[in-house]
Amino acid sequence: MPVLDGQVAIVTGGGSGIGEVTAGLLAAEGAQVVICGRRPAPIDAVAKTIEKAGGRCAARAVDLEDPDAAAAFVRWTLERWGRVDVLVNNAGHSSHARSIRWVGRKEWDSVLAVNLTAVYVLTQAVLPGMIERQRGTIVTVGSLAALKAGLIGGAPYGAAKAAVRNLMEHVHNTLRNQGIRATIVMPAEVDTPILDKRPLNPDAAARVSMMQAEDVARAIMLAVTLPPRTVIEEIVMSPTILRDQSRDLAVAGRAGGPDERQP
């Protein structure tokens, strides 16, 4: 019998990258997967692919910058399937301006809304049922930027990921004795569509040495599929070979500032 047979798993940002791969792996282990994303087309395509492979997946378009929409997404899931056993907080984005000197308030608020506030809202919404059953797993995809702040992740992204790491530690420390497992996965560079929005879009040569979405998805699955008696608190991941990021840093330092277009 598949490990997750009978369980319901939410994956945010399920239309591409880490979320897409994770959703497929969860479905392959028997879970009813529920994914969300901003745009209907990508998440609908993922759901159809999973169902064609024999899995179960539902998709719903949700703007996680809106806390009310995030909470409504969990309510919709509970109304349809009656429970949430696994929550994978994967959705996230960074700002164009990376330096604290140039980040505007609108970008700051947007990044924190998705990477931190949405995680708080979704986590709070699934906890009552998990606590009632004395069992549940919450995995949040953080970033190495939480531990090593700088221009690659950017000021708002790094701050949000550091905060969400603390939030997962809070869940772990206060609810572990009620059967709740909370894990933070902190990867460095991963070759996913989020890189396309960087001030300097990494070329094919740069992406070769990066981790792939399936690498992080496998780490998520380890945390989810271990016996309930065991919790992985943190996973820190990085490419084995570190690439030269000097040009990325130079471009990121100017992004959003008056000298942005300098070569």
ROLUM-248836 format. One record per residue: residue in one letter; x, y, z of N, C-alpha, C, CB in turn. Coordinates in pm, whole numbers, plus 50000, padded with zeros to 5 digits. Glycine has a CB too. Layout:
AXYZXYZXYZXYZ...
END
This chain:
M500854988050000500005000050000500885012450000499045000150123P500565022349916501355034749915501385041350053500785044649812V502475047950084502705053650217501645063850254504075060050225L501165071550157500235082650186498805079450146500695095050114D498485066850132497135063050093496115068450193497015047750081G495065075150144494035080650230494315094450283493815071650343Q495495099950255495845113150305495605123850199497305113350351V495405136150247495195147750160496385157050178493845155050191A496975161150067498175169650071497975182149988499415161850022I498225193650047498205206449976499625209949936497595217650065V499795214549813501085219549765500835233149701501755209549663T501425243649756501285256749695502385258649590501345268049803G502115267249493503065268949384503245256049307504405273749437G502135249349279502205236049219502245235749068501065228149263G502325247449004502275247748859503585245748788501725260448817S504685245848860505995244148798507035240948904506405256748718G508235237748859509385236448948509195226449060509705249549006I509645230349179509625221549296508215216949328510245228549417G507255226149321505885222649353505295212349259505025234849352E505565213849131505075204349032505625190349057505445208948891V506925189349079507535176149102507035170149233509075177249103T506955178349337506475173449467505055168249457506555184549571A504205175349386502825170949370502755157249305502025181049288G503565155149203503595142149136504065130949226504465142849014L505075133749307505595123449399504595120249509506915128149460L503915130449560502895128049663501745119649608502365141549717A501325122749486500245115149425500665100649401499815121549293A501915098649362502425085149338502445076849466503825085849279E502515083549581502475076549710501055075349764503355083749811G500065078649681498675075949718497895087749772498645065449816A498505099349785497795110849841496835117049741498785121249888Q495735122449793494905131649716495605145049723493415132349771V496125149649612496905161849610496035173549566498125160449517V496215184849632495495197149597496555207949577494445201249710I496645213049454497665223049424497025236449395498515218549305C497805246949418497335260349383498465268149317496805267849508G498055278549246498995287549181498215299549133499745280549063R498925309949089498225322049045497475319848914499215333349029R498085312448822497515311048688496865297248671498605313148581P495635297048621494935284148607495615274348511493535286548562A496115279248399496615270148295497725260748344497125278148178P498795265948408499855256748451499405246448554501005264748508I498605250648652498205240948755497195230848699497585248348876D496345235248608495425225648544496205215248464494435233048454A497265219748397498085210348318498775200248409499135218048236V499265204848524499915195648619498915185448672500545203548737A497725190148707496695181148759496325170448656495455189048800K496195174448532495845164848426496955154548406495565172248295T498205159048412499335149748397499345139548509500655157348395I499115144048631499105134948746497965124848734498985142948878E496785129748696495635120748684495835110748570494355128748662K496475115048462496745106048351497665094748394497355113648232A498555097848491499485087748542498855078948650500725094448598G497585081448682496905073148780496775079248917497585060448791G497265091448934497175098049062495925106449074498375106649086R495755112649189494595121249214495105135349246493715115649332C494615144949171495085158749190493985168549150496375161349108A493775178449233492845189349203493635202349204491665189849306A493195211749123493905224549111492945236049132494595225748973R493455246649193492635258549216493535270849204491925258049356A493095280549127493845293049113493665301449239493385300948987V494795305349300494765313049424495895323249421494895303849548D495585335549458496605345849474496975346349621496095359749423L498115340649656498505339649796498945352949855499605329649810E499045363349774499285376549831498075381349909499635386649721D496935375549883495685378949951495465368850064494475379049852P495615372850190495445363350301494065356950304495695370250432D493045364550269491695358950269491555347950164490655369950243A492185349850049492145339549944492885326949989492755345049813A494005328750059494765317250110493925309250209496075321950177A493265316150301492415309350399491235302450331491905319250505A490665309050231489545303150158489955290450084488955313250060F491185290050036491695278249967491715266150060493105280949912V492135268050184492125256950280490695252950312492875260850410R489805262650331488405259350359487805251250246487585272050383W488095255150122487605247850005488105233450006488045254849876T489375231650039489955218150046489265209850153491465218950073L489055215650269488415208350380486965204950347488465216650509E486285213950279484895211350241484795199650143484265223850179R485775198350055485725187849953486255174450003486515192149831W487335174750083487975162150123488005159850273489385161850071G487585169650351487385167350493488605167850582486755154650511R489775169250522491005169050603492185174050522491285154850656V493235177950592494535180750531495575174150621494795196250514D496275164550566497295157250643498695162850620497275142550607V498915168350500500235173550463500055187250399500965163750365L500835196750445500875209950383502305212650339500375221050482V502485215150211503795218950157503715233450113504225209550039N504315242150192504375256450160505555258650065504525265150291N505255258649937506305259649837506295272849760506195248349741A505125278949746505015291149665505925302149719503555295949662G506525309649627507375320749669507885328449549508535315849753H508275340649573508945348449469509835358849535507915355249376S510735364249457511665374249508511385387549440513135369849485S512155397549476511985410949420512945413049304512205421649528H512645422849221513615426649117514805433749182512955435849011A514525443849262515595450649337516045441449450515115464549393R517335439249460517865430049561518515437449678518875420649498S519145448649652519805456249757518785463849841520835465949698I518985464349972518105471950060518055486650019518565470550205R519075491249946519105505249902518005508349803520445508549841W517585498449723516695501249611515325494449620517365497149485V515115485849718513845478749728512725488449767513935467249829G511695489149683510545497549714509555490349805509855501949586R508685498149866507725492549961506785482349895506905503750023K506385485049771505465475849703506105462149684505045481649568E507365461849641508075449149626508265442349761509435451249558W508635449949860508855444549993507595437550044509295455650091D506475444650036505215439250086504795426750008504115449850078S505005426749877504625415449794505405402949830504825418849648V506715404449846507555392849878507215387250015509035396649873L507025395850114506685390950247505285384850253506795402150348A504385390150170503015384750169502985370150128502135393050076V503745366650023503725353049972504635343750051504135352949825N505835348450081506835339850144506675338250295508185345150116L505955347250358505805346550504504345346550548506525358150569T503595357050512502235358150562501355346650513501635371350519A501495342850386500695331650335501015318650409500945329850185V502275316750444502655304750520501975304750656504195303950537Y501955316250721501265317550850499775314350835501445331850907V499125320050733497685318250714497365303550685497175327150600L498085297550592497825283650555498105274150670498665279850434T499205276350740499555267850853498495268550961500925271650910Q498105280650995497075282351098495775275651058496835297151125A495455276050929494185270550882494135255350886493915275350741V495275248650866495265233950865495475227951004496335228650772L495945235951098496305230351229495145224551310496955240951309P493945230551311492905224751396492635209951368491625232351379G492505206351240492255192351206493435183451240491925191051060M494645188351216495835180551248495925177851398497085187651200I495665188251477495735186751623494645177151671495595200451693E493465178051612492375168951650492755154551624491095172451575R493445151951510493855138351477495175134451541493955136751327Q495845144351604497155142151665498185137251564497025132051779R498085143151443499025139151338498935148951221498725124651290G500075153051170500115161851054501535166051024499245174051076T501795168850897503145172750855503075185750775503815161650770I503895195250815503985208050745505435209950701503505219950837V505635211150572506975213250517506965226650443507405201450421T507895235150478508005248050412509335248850337507885259650513V509245252850211510455254650132510995268650161510175252749978G512075269050235512735281750267513835284450165513315281450409S514965288950215516085291950126517355293150208515825304950046L518475290250144519755292550208519945307450239520895287450119A519155315950171519195330250199518795333450343518285337750103A518085324150408517735326050548518965325350638516725315650592L519985318150591521205316250670522355324950621521615301750668K522335327950491523425335650430522825347150350524315326650339A522545357950419521885369350355522825375950255521425379650460G522235381450148523065388150048522255392149927524215379150005L522945394749817522305400049697521695389249608523295407849618I522105376849621521555366449536520065364749564522305353049558G519695363149688518285362149723517625375749732518125354849854G518345385449782517795398749798517305401249939516675400949699A517195413949974516845417750110515465412750154516895432850123P514385415350079513075410850128512925395650129511975416850043Y513475388950028513375374350021514125367950137513915369349886G515355372450161516145366950270515485369250405517525372850270A514935381150424514265384250551513035375450570513865399050556A512255373550462511065365150471511415350650500510255366050341K512455345650435512835331750455513435329450594513845327450348A514125339350647514625338250785513455337850882515565350050818A512445346150856511275346550943510475333650936510385358350907V510335328150815509545315950802510285304050861509195313350654R511585304550860512355294050930512035294551079513875295850907N511995306451135511645308051276510225303251303511805322651319L509305306051208507925301851224507805286751229507075307451111M508525279751142508495265151143509115259651273509235259551021E510125266251322510715262051450509695263851562511995270151480H508925274651555507875276851654506845265651650507175290451631V506385262151530505415251251517505995238351574505015249251369H507245235651540507885223451590507975223351742509295222051530N508465234151798508705234551943507425234452025509505246851979T506345240051972505125241352052504085230552024504515254752027L504175223751910503115214251875503615200051849502415219251754R504885197651867505405184251839504755173651927506925183951858N504455177052052503855167352143502375164952114504015171952286Q501835172152015500475169651967500495162951830499675182851961G501665157451796501785149551674502025157551548500575141551656I502355170351562502575178851445504065179351412502015193051469R504395176251288505775177051241505945189551154506175164251161A506965197351180507235209251100508675208751052506975222251180T508855210250922510175209350860510415221550773510325196350777I511615226950779512035237550687513125232050597512525250350764V512935233150467513935228850369514555241450310513305219850257M515875242650320516555254950278517555252050167517255261550398P517105252850042518015250449930518725263149886517255244449813A519915261249831520595272149760520005272549619522165270149757E520805275849520520275277549385519675264649329521375282449292V518445265949279517755254849214517315259749076516535249849299D517525251548976517155255248839515645253948821517915246448736T514925264648855513475265048841513085278248773512775263748980P511825279748732511405292048664511595304848744509975290848627I511725304148876511925316348954513215323548915511945312949104L514165316048860515435322148820515245331548702516455311348784D514205329348623513975337848506513685352248544512815332348424K513305354548669512975368048714514125374848787511755367548804R515275368548788516435374848852516925386748770517575364548869P517595396348833518195407348756519105402548645518975416448849L519845391748671520645385148568520135370848556522175385548601N519475367848446518935354548424520085344948397517925354648307P520335335048484521455325948462521335318548330521535315948577D522445317648257522425310648129522525295548150523575315548039A522515288248040522515273548047523755268348118522435267547907A524895274648095526135270148159526055271848310527345277948103A525455282848354525325285248498524375275248564524835299548524R523335271248489522325262448547522775247948556521065263248465V523805244348481524255230448479524655225448617525415228748383S525315234048695525815229748825524795231348937527055237548860M523655237348907522635239649010521885226849044521655250448964M521245226849160520325216149193519105217049103519915216949342Q518405205849091517195205349010515985204149102517245193448910A514815207049046513585206749126513375193249194512385210149039E513695182449123513475169249180514365166549301513705158649075D515525173249309516395171449425515705176349551517735178749405V515115188249543514425193949659513135186249687514115208849636A512445182149582511215174449601511485161349675510565171549466R512605155149647512955142749716513215145149864514175136249652A513805156749896514015160250037512675162550107514895172850048I511755169150038510415171250094509745157850121509555179849998M509845148850025509215135750039509805127850155509345127849910L511095129250180511705122550295511045127150424513225125250300A510855140350436510245145750557508795141150572510305160950555V508085139850459506665136350462506445121550487506005140350333T507305113050430507045098650431507725090950543507445092850302L508575097450621509125090550737508005086750833510175099350807P508195076550914507165072851012506825084951101507645060951099P505555086151142505125097651223505945099751350503685095951259R506625089451396507415090851518508665099251498507805077251569T509015102351371510275109051341510015121951264511205099851262V510695132651305510585145451236511975150251195509885155851324I512075155451074513295162351030513025177251049513675158850880E513795183551134513535197551166514015206951056514195201251298E515225204751005515795213250901516575205050801516685224050963I516495209250676517325203550571517975215250498516485194350472V519295215450494520045225750421520665219150298521145232450511M520405224750179520855218650055521625228649971519665213149977S522665223849906523405232649815524055224249705524485240749891P524365230449591525045223249485526425218549532525175232049359T526825206949485528145201849523529255210949472528345187549468I529115215549347530105224549288529555238649288530475220049143L530275247749347529835261749355530315269349232530345268449485R529405276149166529755283649046530215297849082528575284148950D530825304348989531245318349005530015327448996532315322348897Q529695334349102528515343049106528875357949102527695340049230S530105361049067530565374949075529745384248985532035375749038R529435379748863528655388248773527215389548824528665382548630D526665378748876525305379348932525235389649044524875365448985L526245389749130526265399049242526375413449196527425395749336A527185415749094527355429349042526045434648985528445429648934V525365426348906524105430548846523025432248953523645420348740A522965423049048521955423649154522125436149240522015411149241G523355440149262523605451849345523085464749283525075453249371R522975464949148522485476949079520995476449049523245478848951A520395464649057518995462949017518075472249095518555448449037G517265479649023516325488749086516905502349119515815482749209G518215503849100518875516549132519115525149010520175513849201P519695536749027519895545948914520915541048813520325559448964D521805532048853522845526948762522545512848712524195527048831E521295508948714520935495148682521385490748544519465493348692R521325499548446521615495648309523095496148273520845504448215Q523955498848368525385498748339525835484648305526195504148459P526755483048210527245469848172528065463548285528095470748046
END
